[in-house]
């Protein structure tokens, strides 16, 4: 995000409001136009809680509104994840880890895909970048039950059970 801002690109960050997200926006803002606080647009914070599909949809609605006159979205970067979380259900009934690490990212892509297509028609390309941890190279095998509405009933909070839910 800092590199995009330093080259004059627009950064819209979907986060929960927190001191950490405020610091991140400050760092991105300081990096605009080579660290001179120059001509690039300031980063924008859009409230988004990945444990709530309603929050994700609301955030995407706001992003679509923010970008409607910009020629679409050139790059959508999904870069959020949690690990070793308690066996807790989200408001939608899914496992907290699955919702945060994957399900909400899929929903964001689905909701913003038309704006990626707009950018692609304008410039010839757009892209979705999905970040992952090293578990992508050797995490637990896929288990479909972790993607069902069974959050809070998936094996407990001990480290081994929590790691099994981590994808």
FIKOLZA-1660 file (N, C-alpha, C; in steps of 0.1 Angstrom, whole numbers, plus 5000, padded with zeros to 4 digits):
% residues 167
   i   px   py   pz ch aa at
   1 5008 4988 5000  A  X  N
   1 5000 5000 5000  A  X CA
   1 5009 5013 5000  A  X  C
   2 5020 5012 5007  A  X  N
   2 5029 5024 5008  A  X CA
   2 5035 5026 4994  A  X  C
   3 5038 5016 4987  A  X  N
   3 5044 5017 4973  A  X CA
   3 5034 5023 4964  A  X  C
   4 5021 5018 4964  A  X  N
   4 5011 5024 4956  A  X CA
   4 5009 5039 4959  A  X  C
   5 5008 5042 4972  A  X  N
   5 5006 5056 4976  A  X CA
   5 5018 5065 4971  A  X  C
   6 5030 5059 4972  A  X  N
   6 5042 5067 4969  A  X CA
   6 5043 5070 4954  A  X  C
   7 5036 5062 4946  A  X  N
   7 5035 5064 4931  A  X CA
   7 5023 5072 4927  A  X  C
   8 5016 5077 4937  A  X  N
   8 5004 5085 4934  A  X CA
   8 4991 5078 4933  A  X  C
   9 4991 5065 4936  A  X  N
   9 4979 5057 4935  A  X CA
   9 4970 5059 4947  A  X  C
  10 4957 5056 4945  A  X  N
  10 4947 5057 4956  A  X CA
  10 4947 5044 4963  A  X  C
  11 4947 5046 4977  A  X  N
  11 4946 5034 4986  A  X CA
  11 4934 5035 4994  A  X  C
  12 4925 5025 4993  A  X  N
  12 4914 5024 5002  A  X CA
  12 4916 5011 5010  A  X  C
  13 4916 5013 5023  A  X  N
  13 4919 5002 5033  A  X CA
  13 4907 4999 5040  A  X  C
  14 4903 4986 5039  A  X  N
  14 4892 4981 5046  A  X CA
  14 4897 4974 5059  A  X  C
  15 4893 4980 5070  A  X  N
  15 4898 4975 5083  A  X CA
  15 4888 4978 5094  A  X  C
  16 4889 4971 5105  A  X  N
  16 4882 4975 5117  A  X CA
  16 4889 4988 5122  A  X  C
  17 4882 4996 5128  A  X  N
  17 4888 5008 5134  A  X CA
  17 4896 5004 5146  A  X  C
  18 4909 5008 5146  A  X  N
  18 4918 5004 5157  A  X CA
  18 4930 5014 5157  A  X  C
  19 4937 5014 5167  A  X  N
  19 4950 5021 5168  A  X CA
  19 4959 5016 5157  A  X  C
  20 4959 5003 5155  A  X  N
  20 4968 4997 5145  A  X CA
  20 4965 5001 5131  A  X  C
  21 4952 5001 5128  A  X  N
  21 4948 5006 5114  A  X CA
  21 4950 5021 5112  A  X  C
  22 4949 5028 5123  A  X  N
  22 4952 5043 5122  A  X CA
  22 4966 5045 5119  A  X  C
  23 4975 5038 5126  A  X  N
  23 4989 5039 5124  A  X CA
  23 4993 5035 5110  A  X  C
  24 4987 5024 5105  A  X  N
  24 4990 5019 5091  A  X CA
  24 4986 5030 5081  A  X  C
  25 4974 5037 5083  A  X  N
  25 4970 5047 5074  A  X CA
  25 4980 5059 5075  A  X  C
  26 4985 5062 5087  A  X  N
  26 4995 5073 5088  A  X CA
  26 5007 5069 5080  A  X  C
  27 5012 5057 5081  A  X  N
  27 5024 5053 5074  A  X CA
  27 5022 5054 5059  A  X  C
  28 5010 5049 5054  A  X  N
  28 5007 5050 5040  A  X CA
  28 5007 5065 5036  A  X  C
  29 5001 5073 5044  A  X  N
  29 5000 5087 5040  A  X CA
  29 5014 5094 5040  A  X  C
  30 5022 5090 5049  A  X  N
  30 5036 5096 5050  A  X CA
  30 5044 5092 5037  A  X  C
  31 5040 5080 5032  A  X  N
  31 5048 5075 5020  A  X CA
  31 5043 5081 5007  A  X  C
  32 5032 5089 5007  A  X  N
  32 5027 5094 4994  A  X CA
  32 5038 5103 4987  A  X  C
  33 5038 5101 4974  A  X  N
  33 5048 5109 4966  A  X CA
  33 5062 5109 4972  A  X  C
  34 5067 5097 4974  A  X  N
  34 5081 5096 4979  A  X CA
  34 5083 5100 4993  A  X  C
  35 5073 5101 5001  A  X  N
  35 5075 5104 5015  A  X CA
  35 5074 5119 5017  A  X  C
  36 5070 5127 5008  A  X  N
  36 5069 5141 5009  A  X CA
  36 5055 5146 5012  A  X  C
  37 5045 5136 5014  A  X  N
  37 5032 5140 5017  A  X CA
  37 5025 5147 5005  A  X  C
  38 5030 5145 4993  A  X  N
  38 5027 5153 4982  A  X CA
  38 5014 5150 4975  A  X  C
  39 5014 5149 4962  A  X  N
  39 5002 5151 4954  A  X CA
  39 4993 5139 4953  A  X  C
  40 4997 5127 4957  A  X  N
  40 4988 5116 4956  A  X CA
  40 4976 5117 4966  A  X  C
  41 4965 5111 4963  A  X  N
  41 4954 5112 4972  A  X CA
  41 4957 5105 4986  A  X  C
  42 4951 5111 4996  A  X  N
  42 4953 5105 5009  A  X CA
  42 4946 5091 5010  A  X  C
  43 4952 5082 5018  A  X  N
  43 4945 5069 5019  A  X CA
  43 4932 5071 5026  A  X  C
  44 4922 5062 5023  A  X  N
  44 4909 5062 5029  A  X CA
  44 4907 5050 5037  A  X  C
  45 4901 5052 5049  A  X  N
  45 4897 5040 5057  A  X CA
  45 4882 5037 5055  A  X  C
  46 4879 5025 5053  A  X  N
  46 4865 5020 5052  A  X CA
  46 4864 5010 5063  A  X  C
  47 4854 5012 5072  A  X  N
  47 4852 5003 5083  A  X CA
  47 4847 4989 5077  A  X  C
  48 4854 4978 5081  A  X  N
  48 4850 4965 5076  A  X CA
  48 4854 4955 5087  A  X  C
  49 4845 4947 5091  A  X  N
  49 4847 4936 5101  A  X CA
  49 4846 4923 5093  A  X  C
  50 4857 4916 5091  A  X  N
  50 4856 4903 5083  A  X CA
  50 4849 4892 5090  A  X  C
  51 4844 4894 5102  A  X  N
  51 4836 4884 5109  A  X CA
  51 4821 4886 5107  A  X  C
  52 4818 4896 5099  A  X  N
  52 4804 4899 5096  A  X CA
  52 4802 4901 5081  A  X  C
  53 4794 4893 5075  A  X  N
  53 4792 4894 5060  A  X CA
  53 4784 4907 5058  A  X  C
  54 4776 4912 5067  A  X  N
  54 4769 4924 5065  A  X CA
  54 4779 4936 5065  A  X  C
  55 4788 4935 5074  A  X  N
  55 4799 4946 5074  A  X CA
  55 4807 4946 5061  A  X  C
  56 4810 4934 5056  A  X  N
  56 4818 4933 5044  A  X CA
  56 4810 4938 5032  A  X  C
  57 4797 4935 5032  A  X  N
  57 4789 4940 5021  A  X CA
  57 4787 4955 5022  A  X  C
  58 4786 4961 5034  A  X  N
  58 4785 4975 5035  A  X CA
  58 4798 4982 5031  A  X  C
  59 4809 4976 5035  A  X  N
  59 4822 4982 5031  A  X CA
  59 4824 4982 5016  A  X  C
  60 4820 4971 5010  A  X  N
  60 4821 4970 4995  A  X CA
  60 4812 4980 4988  A  X  C
  61 4800 4982 4994  A  X  N
  61 4791 4992 4988  A  X CA
  61 4798 5006 4989  A  X  C
  62 4804 5009 5000  A  X  N
  62 4811 5021 5002  A  X CA
  62 4823 5023 4992  A  X  C
  63 4830 5012 4990  A  X  N
  63 4842 5012 4980  A  X CA
  63 4836 5014 4966  A  X  C
  64 4825 5007 4962  A  X  N
  64 4819 5009 4949  A  X CA
  64 4815 5024 4947  A  X  C
  65 4810 5030 4958  A  X  N
  65 4806 5044 4957  A  X CA
  65 4819 5053 4955  A  X  C
  66 4829 5050 4963  A  X  N
  66 4841 5058 4962  A  X CA
  66 4848 5057 4949  A  X  C
  67 4847 5046 4942  A  X  N
  67 4854 5043 4930  A  X CA
  67 4846 5044 4917  A  X  C
  68 4833 5048 4919  A  X  N
  68 4824 5048 4907  A  X CA
  68 4829 5057 4896  A  X  C
  69 4836 5068 4899  A  X  N
  69 4840 5078 4889  A  X CA
  69 4855 5076 4886  A  X  C
  70 4862 5066 4891  A  X  N
  70 4876 5065 4890  A  X CA
  70 4880 5055 4879  A  X  C
  71 4871 5049 4872  A  X  N
  71 4875 5040 4861  A  X CA
  71 4878 5026 4867  A  X  C
  72 4871 5023 4878  A  X  N
  72 4872 5009 4884  A  X CA
  72 4884 5008 4894  A  X  C
  73 4886 4995 4897  A  X  N
  73 4896 4991 4907  A  X CA
  73 4907 4984 4900  A  X  C
  74 4919 4989 4900  A  X  N
  74 4930 4982 4893  A  X CA
  74 4936 4970 4900  A  X  C
  75 4937 4971 4913  A  X  N
  75 4942 4960 4921  A  X CA
  75 4934 4959 4934  A  X  C
  76 4930 4947 4937  A  X  N
  76 4923 4944 4949  A  X CA
  76 4932 4934 4957  A  X  C
  77 4937 4938 4968  A  X  N
  77 4947 4930 4976  A  X CA
  77 4940 4925 4989  A  X  C
  78 4938 4912 4990  A  X  N
  78 4932 4907 5002  A  X CA
  78 4944 4902 5011  A  X  C
  79 4945 4909 5023  A  X  N
  79 4957 4906 5031  A  X CA
  79 4953 4907 5046  A  X  C
  80 4945 4898 5050  A  X  N
  80 4941 4897 5064  A  X CA
  80 4941 4883 5068  A  X  C
  81 4944 4880 5080  A  X  N
  81 4944 4866 5085  A  X CA
  81 4946 4866 5100  A  X  C
  82 4940 4855 5106  A  X  N
  82 4942 4852 5120  A  X CA
  82 4946 4838 5121  A  X  C
  83 4951 4835 5133  A  X  N
  83 4956 4821 5136  A  X CA
  83 4954 4818 5150  A  X  C
  84 4951 4805 5153  A  X  N
  84 4950 4800 5167  A  X CA
  84 4939 4808 5174  A  X  C
  85 4928 4809 5168  A  X  N
  85 4917 4816 5174  A  X CA
  85 4908 4806 5182  A  X  C
  86 4900 4811 5191  A  X  N
  86 4891 4802 5199  A  X CA
  86 4880 4797 5189  A  X  C
  87 4874 4786 5193  A  X  N
  87 4864 4779 5185  A  X CA
  87 4851 4788 5187  A  X  C
  88 4850 4798 5179  A  X  N
  88 4840 4808 5181  A  X CA
  88 4832 4810 5168  A  X  C
  89 4819 4811 5168  A  X  N
  89 4811 4814 5157  A  X CA
  89 4811 4829 5154  A  X  C
  90 4811 4833 5141  A  X  N
  90 4809 4847 5137  A  X CA
  90 4794 4849 5138  A  X  C
  91 4790 4862 5136  A  X  N
  91 4775 4865 5136  A  X CA
  91 4768 4858 5125  A  X  C
  92 4775 4853 5115  A  X  N
  92 4769 4845 5104  A  X CA
  92 4769 4830 5107  A  X  C
  93 4775 4826 5118  A  X  N
  93 4775 4812 5122  A  X CA
  93 4787 4804 5117  A  X  C
  94 4797 4811 5110  A  X  N
  94 4808 4804 5105  A  X CA
  94 4820 4804 5115  A  X  C
  95 4830 4796 5114  A  X  N
  95 4842 4796 5122  A  X CA
  95 4849 4810 5120  A  X  C
  96 4853 4815 5131  A  X  N
  96 4860 4829 5130  A  X CA
  96 4872 4828 5121  A  X  C
  97 4880 4818 5122  A  X  N
  97 4892 4817 5113  A  X CA
  97 4888 4816 5098  A  X  C
  98 4879 4807 5095  A  X  N
  98 4875 4806 5081  A  X CA
  98 4869 4818 5076  A  X  C
  99 4861 4825 5084  A  X  N
  99 4854 4837 5079  A  X CA
  99 4864 4848 5076  A  X  C
 100 4874 4850 5086  A  X  N
 100 4884 4860 5085  A  X CA
 100 4894 4858 5074  A  X  C
 101 4899 4846 5073  A  X  N
 101 4909 4842 5063  A  X CA
 101 4905 4840 5049  A  X  C
 102 4893 4835 5047  A  X  N
 102 4888 4831 5034  A  X CA
 102 4875 4836 5030  A  X  C
 103 4864 4832 5037  A  X  N
 103 4851 4835 5033  A  X CA
 103 4848 4849 5030  A  X  C
 104 4852 4858 5039  A  X  N
 104 4850 4873 5037  A  X CA
 104 4858 4878 5025  A  X  C
 105 4870 4872 5023  A  X  N
 105 4878 4876 5011  A  X CA
 105 4871 4873 4998  A  X  C
 106 4865 4861 4998  A  X  N
 106 4858 4856 4986  A  X CA
 106 4846 4866 4984  A  X  C
 107 4839 4870 4994  A  X  N
 107 4828 4879 4993  A  X CA
 107 4832 4893 4988  A  X  C
 108 4844 4898 4993  A  X  N
 108 4849 4910 4988  A  X CA
 108 4852 4910 4973  A  X  C
 109 4858 4899 4969  A  X  N
 109 4861 4898 4955  A  X CA
 109 4848 4897 4947  A  X  C
 110 4839 4889 4951  A  X  N
 110 4826 4888 4944  A  X CA
 110 4819 4902 4943  A  X  C
 111 4819 4909 4954  A  X  N
 111 4812 4922 4954  A  X CA
 111 4819 4933 4946  A  X  C
 112 4832 4932 4945  A  X  N
 112 4840 4943 4938  A  X CA
 112 4844 4939 4924  A  X  C
 113 4841 4926 4920  A  X  N
 113 4846 4921 4907  A  X CA
 113 4841 4930 4896  A  X  C
 114 4829 4935 4896  A  X  N
 114 4825 4944 4885  A  X CA
 114 4834 4956 4883  A  X  C
 115 4839 4962 4894  A  X  N
 115 4848 4973 4893  A  X CA
 115 4862 4969 4889  A  X  C
 116 4866 4957 4891  A  X  N
 116 4878 4952 4885  A  X CA
 116 4876 4950 4870  A  X  C
 117 4865 4946 4866  A  X  N
 117 4862 4945 4851  A  X CA
 117 4862 4958 4844  A  X  C
 118 4857 4968 4851  A  X  N
 118 4857 4982 4845  A  X CA
 118 4872 4986 4843  A  X  C
 119 4880 4984 4853  A  X  N
 119 4894 4988 4852  A  X CA
 119 4901 4980 4841  A  X  C
 120 4898 4968 4840  A  X  N
 120 4904 4959 4830  A  X CA
 120 4900 4964 4816  A  X  C
 121 4888 4968 4814  A  X  N
 121 4884 4973 4801  A  X CA
 121 4891 4987 4798  A  X  C
 122 4893 4995 4808  A  X  N
 122 4899 5008 4807  A  X CA
 122 4914 5006 4803  A  X  C
 123 4921 4998 4811  A  X  N
 123 4936 4997 4810  A  X CA
 123 4941 4984 4804  A  X  C
 124 4933 4975 4802  A  X  N
 124 4937 4962 4797  A  X CA
 124 4940 4951 4807  A  X  C
 125 4940 4955 4820  A  X  N
 125 4942 4945 4830  A  X CA
 125 4938 4951 4844  A  X  C
 126 4935 4942 4853  A  X  N
 126 4933 4944 4867  A  X CA
 126 4936 4931 4874  A  X  C
 127 4937 4931 4887  A  X  N
 127 4941 4919 4893  A  X CA
 127 4936 4918 4908  A  X  C
 128 4935 4906 4912  A  X  N
 128 4933 4903 4926  A  X CA
 128 4945 4896 4932  A  X  C
 129 4950 4902 4943  A  X  N
 129 4962 4896 4949  A  X CA
 129 4957 4891 4963  A  X  C
 130 4960 4878 4965  A  X  N
 130 4956 4872 4978  A  X CA
 130 4969 4868 4986  A  X  C
 131 4970 4874 4997  A  X  N
 131 4982 4871 5005  A  X CA
 131 4979 4859 5014  A  X  C
 132 4989 4852 5018  A  X  N
 132 4988 4840 5027  A  X CA
 132 5000 4839 5035  A  X  C
 133 4998 4831 5046  A  X  N
 133 5010 4828 5054  A  X CA
 133 5017 4816 5048  A  X  C
 134 5027 4812 5055  A  X  N
 134 5035 4800 5051  A  X CA
 134 5027 4787 5052  A  X  C
 135 5015 4788 5059  A  X  N
 135 5007 4776 5061  A  X CA
 135 5002 4771 5047  A  X  C
 136 5002 4780 5037  A  X  N
 136 4998 4776 5024  A  X CA
 136 5007 4765 5018  A  X  C
 137 5019 4764 5024  A  X  N
 137 5029 4754 5020  A  X CA
 137 5029 4742 5028  A  X  C
 138 5020 4740 5037  A  X  N
 138 5020 4728 5046  A  X CA
 138 5011 4729 5057  A  X  C
 139 5000 4737 5056  A  X  N
 139 4990 4737 5067  A  X CA
 139 4982 4724 5067  A  X  C
 140 4972 4724 5076  A  X  N
 140 4964 4712 5077  A  X CA
 140 4956 4710 5064  A  X  C
 141 4953 4697 5061  A  X  N
 141 4945 4694 5049  A  X CA
 141 4931 4701 5049  A  X  C
 142 4926 4703 5037  A  X  N
 142 4912 4709 5036  A  X CA
 142 4902 4700 5044  A  X  C
 143 4894 4706 5051  A  X  N
 143 4883 4699 5058  A  X CA
 143 4870 4708 5057  A  X  C
 144 4861 4703 5049  A  X  N
 144 4849 4711 5045  A  X CA
 144 4841 4715 5057  A  X  C
 145 4841 4707 5068  A  X  N
 145 4833 4711 5079  A  X CA
 145 4836 4724 5085  A  X  C
 146 4849 4729 5083  A  X  N
 146 4853 4742 5088  A  X CA
 146 4846 4753 5080  A  X  C
 147 4840 4750 5069  A  X  N
 147 4834 4760 5061  A  X CA
 147 4819 4760 5061  A  X  C
 148 4813 4752 5070  A  X  N
 148 4799 4751 5073  A  X CA
 148 4795 4760 5084  A  X  C
 149 4782 4762 5086  A  X  N
 149 4778 4771 5097  A  X CA
 149 4778 4762 5109  A  X  C
 150 4790 4760 5114  A  X  N
 150 4791 4752 5126  A  X CA
 150 4801 4758 5136  A  X  C
 151 4804 4771 5134  A  X  N
 151 4813 4779 5142  A  X CA
 151 4810 4777 5157  A  X  C
 152 4820 4775 5165  A  X  N
 152 4817 4773 5179  A  X CA
 152 4815 4758 5183  A  X  C
 153 4815 4750 5173  A  X  N
 153 4812 4735 5176  A  X CA
 153 4822 4727 5167  A  X  C
 154 4834 4731 5167  A  X  N
 154 4844 4725 5158  A  X CA
 154 4856 4719 5164  A  X  C
 155 4855 4716 5177  A  X  N
 155 4866 4709 5183  A  X CA
 155 4873 4715 5195  A  X  C
 156 4870 4727 5199  A  X  N
 156 4876 4733 5211  A  X CA
 156 4886 4743 5208  A  X  C
 157 4892 4748 5219  A  X  N
 157 4901 4760 5218  A  X CA
 157 4916 4756 5220  A  X  C
 158 4919 4743 5222  A  X  N
 158 4933 4739 5224  A  X CA
 158 4941 4742 5211  A  X  C
 159 4954 4743 5213  A  X  N
 159 4962 4747 5201  A  X CA
 159 4961 4737 5189  A  X  C
 160 4960 4724 5192  A  X  N
 160 4959 4715 5181  A  X CA
 160 4945 4716 5173  A  X  C
 161 4935 4718 5181  A  X  N
 161 4922 4720 5174  A  X CA
 161 4921 4733 5167  A  X  C
 162 4927 4743 5173  A  X  N
 162 4927 4756 5166  A  X CA
 162 4935 4756 5153  A  X  C
 163 4946 4749 5154  A  X  N
 163 4955 4749 5142  A  X CA
 163 4948 4741 5131  A  X  C
 164 4940 4731 5134  A  X  N
 164 4933 4723 5124  A  X CA
 164 4923 4731 5116  A  X  C
 165 4918 4742 5123  A  X  N
 165 4909 4751 5116  A  X CA
 165 4916 4762 5108  A  X  C
 166 4929 4762 5109  A  X  N
 166 4937 4773 5102  A  X CA
 166 4940 4769 5088  A  X  C
 167 4935 4776 5078  A  X  N
 167 4938 4774 5064  A  X CA
 167 4943 4786 5058  A  X  C
% end
